[in-house]
Structure formats: C-alpha cells, structure tokens
Amino acid sequence: MKTTPEHDKRIANITFASVYPHYIKKVESKGRTLAELHQVIGWLTGFDIQKLQKLIEEKATFETFFNKAALNPNAELITGVICGYRIEDIETPLTKQIRYLDKLIDELAKGKKMEKILRQ
C-alpha cells in the first residue's frame, strides 16, 4: 500500500493517549480485560505498564511511541486485513507498526486465544 506524505504525517501525529481509551472500550466491551490489552501492547512494543502510562501522560504521538518501542521480532508474523488494508502490503514502516497494533487489538476483541494473538 502506498500512502501519501500527508497521510503518513497525519497518522504519525495522532497521540497514543487519544486512541488508548478506544482500545480499552473495544476489548472490554467484548469481555476481555485491561490486563490482556496491556499484555498484547507489551508483547508488540516491549512496554511495561509504567512506561505505557508515562507515554500516555506525555501525550506521545504514534511516531514517538513506536520510536521508543522495541518491536517484537515476531511482529512480521502479523498478517491479514485491518481497516481495509492488507498489512503485508503496507510500505511505510510506521503505518505498518500502527496497523500491527490495530490487528492485535482486533484479534483480542474477537476472542482469539492469547497464544495465537502473540504468535506463539
């Protein structure tokens, strides 16, 4: 997927703190827990709850969020379609990383087993 520079800039400047409550609502409304959400985010990024909270308080953009992340080497195993885009075809690294996170949270909300979500 090719994106425009405007699209890439817009998505990079979204704050994680502005999207995080939506992640919580999505998973909790489907019977999953905040602890499971944090486990998924931690698996992808390497962030523990303290680091995650600090980034939320700092209102870190997605660009900053993923620049500080230690992306899991198995993140490349995350494939499929999210938000109408096939993850494997996304060319912009930051956009791909954000879609990785979206896909994991979507799988969590859909009731997938944690072992499958975490690509174990």
C-alpha positions as CSV (number, residue, x, y, z in Angstrom):
1,M,0.0,0.0,0.0
2,K,1.4,3.3,-1.0
3,T,0.5,6.3,1.1
4,T,0.8,10.0,0.6
5,P,3.2,12.1,2.7
6,E,0.1,13.9,4.1
7,H,-1.4,10.6,5.2
8,D,1.9,9.5,6.8
9,K,2.3,12.8,8.7
10,R,-1.3,12.8,9.9
11,I,-1.1,9.2,11.2
12,A,2.3,9.8,12.8
13,N,1.0,12.8,14.7
14,I,-2.0,11.1,16.3
15,T,-1.4,10.7,20.0
16,F,-1.5,7.3,21.5
17,A,-3.4,8.8,24.5
18,S,-6.2,9.8,22.2
19,V,-6.7,6.2,20.9
20,Y,-5.9,4.2,24.0
21,P,-9.4,4.7,25.6
22,H,-10.9,3.4,22.4
23,Y,-8.7,0.3,22.6
24,I,-9.9,-0.2,26.2
25,K,-13.6,0.2,25.3
26,K,-13.2,-2.2,22.3
27,V,-11.7,-5.1,24.3
28,E,-13.7,-4.6,27.5
29,S,-17.0,-4.5,25.6
30,K,-16.1,-7.9,24.1
31,G,-15.4,-9.4,27.6
32,R,-11.6,-9.1,27.5
33,T,-9.6,-7.4,30.3
34,L,-7.3,-4.4,30.6
35,A,-4.5,-6.8,31.7
36,E,-4.9,-8.7,28.4
37,L,-4.8,-5.4,26.4
38,H,-1.6,-4.5,28.3
39,Q,-0.1,-7.9,27.6
40,V,-0.8,-7.5,23.9
41,I,0.7,-4.0,23.8
42,G,3.7,-5.1,25.8
43,W,4.3,-8.1,23.5
44,L,4.4,-5.9,20.5
45,T,6.3,-2.9,21.9
46,G,8.2,-4.1,24.9
47,F,6.5,-1.5,27.1
48,D,5.5,-2.4,30.7
49,I,2.5,-0.7,32.3
50,Q,4.7,2.1,33.8
51,K,6.3,3.0,30.5
52,L,2.9,2.9,28.8
53,Q,1.4,5.2,31.4
54,K,4.3,7.6,31.0
55,L,3.8,7.8,27.2
56,I,0.1,8.4,27.8
57,E,0.8,11.2,30.2
58,E,3.4,12.7,27.8
59,K,0.7,12.6,25.1
60,A,3.3,10.8,22.9
61,T,2.5,10.7,19.2
62,F,2.4,7.3,17.4
63,E,5.7,8.3,15.9
64,T,7.3,8.8,19.3
65,F,5.5,5.8,20.7
66,F,7.0,3.4,18.1
67,N,10.4,5.1,18.0
68,K,10.7,4.3,21.7
69,A,9.3,0.7,21.2
70,A,11.4,-2.4,21.0
71,L,9.3,-4.1,18.3
72,N,8.9,-7.8,18.8
73,P,10.8,-9.7,16.2
74,N,7.7,-11.9,15.6
75,A,5.7,-8.8,14.6
76,E,6.3,-9.7,11.0
77,L,4.0,-12.7,11.6
78,I,1.1,-10.4,12.0
79,T,-0.8,-10.6,8.7
80,G,-4.2,-10.1,7.3
81,V,-6.5,-7.2,6.7
82,I,-7.2,-4.3,9.1
83,C,-9.0,-1.1,8.3
84,G,-9.3,-2.2,4.7
85,Y,-5.6,-2.7,4.2
86,R,-3.6,-5.8,3.9
87,I,-0.8,-5.4,6.5
88,E,1.8,-7.2,4.4
89,D,1.4,-4.7,1.6
90,I,1.8,-1.5,3.7
91,E,5.1,0.1,2.7
92,T,5.5,2.9,5.3
93,P,7.1,1.3,8.5
94,L,5.3,3.5,11.0
95,T,1.9,2.9,9.4
96,K,2.6,-0.9,9.3
97,Q,3.5,-0.8,13.0
98,I,0.3,1.0,13.9
99,R,-1.7,-1.5,11.9
100,Y,0.1,-4.3,13.7
101,L,-1.2,-2.9,17.0
102,D,-4.7,-2.4,15.5
103,K,-4.7,-6.0,14.3
104,L,-3.6,-7.4,17.6
105,I,-6.3,-5.5,19.5
106,D,-8.9,-6.5,16.9
107,E,-7.9,-10.2,17.4
108,L,-8.2,-9.8,21.2
109,A,-11.6,-8.2,20.9
110,K,-12.8,-11.0,18.6
111,G,-11.9,-13.6,21.3
112,K,-8.9,-15.2,19.7
113,K,-6.7,-17.2,22.1
114,M,-3.8,-15.3,23.6
115,E,-1.3,-17.8,22.2
116,K,-2.5,-17.1,18.7
117,I,-2.5,-13.3,19.2
118,L,1.0,-13.4,20.5
119,R,2.1,-15.6,17.6
120,Q,3.4,-18.4,19.8
